[in-house]
């Protein structure tokens, strides 16, 4: 079924509520699918996609989505380079973006009103889905002799753009090893600036939280000798136990000319949709993505991890009603998505 046909199908479907959708399961029973409580009335005429730095994976995938949605839906699209997660959440809640890439940890902080959202929780966040894992990468020049997180003490370290997901992760990683910015010379730089400064010898280590490989680091490897520094041992254990959104991960050998796999952690990325977008609009966007998933996969190697089978794994916010409607038609089980009856029951059982 084409995107246009799906749209006509949706228009002909009577939907009593945008906050609850019925999922027909294999055995004939149904669960309440997790959706945002409200959807607005914006159509797909204008779509701004908030991504990250222009040298990052978010931007590469976002640029492909922008071109694809323009082709498929006739939208006037634009891709916006930003400081990533925290800024993107502000953009989407302030009505300045329709789609936004965020990491799960920053999204949780926005919901709770912690971190950069201290005392100002964001309400009404909704997702099109979970995308792929973002790997926390601590990179150091070989010349620096840095081989562990503890070795960062007293060094010049790029910790990410202010308020970005990278910078949030840098704080968390340091805290897990009983360190903070007072223990090092922190410089707030995005990927492009950080790698430039490392190539010039002004930065000895940098944090990068992104898909693998990070384009800026791949380019840096052509001129500068560096190593991925492990995030392991008790520090990694502390991260995994304190923050539910972190998962064990590795940077595989040869990602950046590294000889061996390197232990670290990862966070699931999200594609958020403004709740000012109508159910029909987000349905069309979701359908366009999966009608053209090969094009999405070609945007970056990490984008190959975006699949229907994993689109709800690791979600920390409800689905936008339009996305939920599309997944319902594909027969996906949405019972574990935040806000669903199944997820609520699971949370209660953990108390």
Protein Blocks (a to p, Z undefined) as FASTA:
>chain_A
ZZklmmmmmmmpccfbfkbccdddfkopacdddddfbdcfbdfkbccddfbdfkbmklmm
mmmmmmmmmmmnopacdddddehjmlmmmmmmnopafbdcddfklmmmmmnopajlgoia
cehiacfbdfbdcdddddddfklopabfklmgopacdebjehiaklmmmmmmmmmnopaf
klpccddddfklmmmmmmnopafbdcdddddddfklmmmmmmpccdddddehjllmmmmm
mpmkbccddddehklopabdcddddddddddddfkbcfklmmmmmmmmmmmmmmmmmmpm
klmmpcfklmmgopabdcdfklmmmmmmnopafklgghiaklmmmmmmmZZ
